[in-house]
Amino acid sequence: MAWTQTRSLDAFAGVVGDLLRAEPVRNTVPLTLLATLGARGPSAFGDDPPRYGWHASDGVVDGAFLQTPPFPLLVAELPAGSAAELISLLGEDGGLPAAANLPGDDEMAFIGAWEAATGGSTTTAVRQRLFRLDRLAQPDPATPGTARVASPADRDLLIEWVEAFGREAEGVVRESARAVDDRLSYAGLTLWELGGQPVAMAGLSREVAGVVRVGPVYTPHAHRRRGYGGAVTTAVTQAALDAGAAAVVLFTDLANPTSNALYQRLGYRPVGDRVLLALHQPG
């Protein structure tokens, strides 16, 4: 068994493509990251080059990770017993990450391997649940307002709202202009307007392997508790279905019972959990 790391997007996609596409709902994030990197180039998420890797057992690829700095390490598949070798490889080539996003089932194995390899510790930053649309249910009663696909004229507002979403969801503000420009390039952001005023926002990922992911969904504090988040989520979900998506998915923060209940009322059903760990080294 062995992990292999590369800086080549083409090499990584060629090796792990079948593994990721075998479960496109579960692997929605790595698949859309690869699609964005292919469309926008290696600086799509930051100035530092991404790194990629895969794990093979008896010649069969059964694990994969990628990292697009400054974002956390994203573990798509972590075979049993492979966490220690992965951590060792990352430390040798590119440096250990400050955070890791991985399947919830792999949390304890990764934590144990991290503590043994580094002498450090971990803290849980976010626990997320992946939902898949079953049957879309329109909000009842209907929410006043209308949906509008965002345009470049909305760019400053979109950047402000994406940064606000990041502060609330992750506790950090990342450079958001790249993300907004990418979404605008394929009509991937929608605004909910009331009387011509934007009051909420929702995004859609690129369609990959038939799957489209909703997010981010953001409503400014002044406009909350009026149904706008649910209305704009419904609008982009319907847009994805109308465009031919075979599956529409989204992630929720398990610490937010309001959003978890909302999306289930709209027809989304749980698929699985992921966890974002902050990784601490001694000293």
C-alpha positions, 0 to 999 in steps of 0.5 A: 500500500502506498500514497503518491503525491503529484503537482500535476492536475492531469496526472491526478485526474487521470488516476483518480477520475474513476474512483471519484466518479463511482460515487459522484454525490459523495465526492461532489467537492473534489470533482467540482474542484477539479472542474474549476482547476481545469477551467480556471488554471492552478491559481483558481483558489490561491497563488500557491500551487495545488497538490494532489495524491492517491493511494493504491492497494495491490494496484487498485486506486482506493484513496485520494486527496487534494489541497488548494492552498490556502484551503484545508487538505481535502481527503476524498477517500482514506483507506483503513490504516493509511492515515499515518503514511499520508501525514508523513508524505505531506510533511516531506513534500509541501509541509503539513496542512493546518486543517483537514476536511475528511469523511466523518467515519475517518475522523478518529483514525486520522486524529490518532495518526496525527497525534502519533506522527506529530505529537500535536493535537486537533480541534473540531472546527466544523461538522457538516452533513451532506444532503441530496434532493429527493423531491423539491417542495416549494415554500408554503406560503410563497415568499415575496420577491423574485430570483435573478441570476447575478451579473458582473454589476453585482460583483462588489456586493457578492464579494462582500456577502461571500466574505461574510458567509466565510466569517460565519461558516468558518470563522475566517475571511478568505480572498473571495474575488476569485471565487466570485469571478469564477461563479460569474463566469458560468452564471453560478450565483443567484440573488433573491430580490424584494422590490429590486433590492437583493436580500439573499444569495445562493450559488451553484457549482459546475455540473460534474458527473450529473451532480450540482451542489448548492452553496454558499447560501447567505442572507444578511442579518437585516433580512433573516427570518423572512424566508429569503434563504429558503426561497433562493435555495428553491430557485437555484435548486429548480434551475439545476433541475431544469438544466438537467442535473441528475442530483442536487446536493448541499452541505449544512453545518450540523451546529445550525439547526435552523438550516438543517430543518429548512433544507429538509422541509425543501426536500433534501435528505441526509447522505453522510457527514464530514468534519473539518479538523484544525491541526496543531503541531507542538510549540 
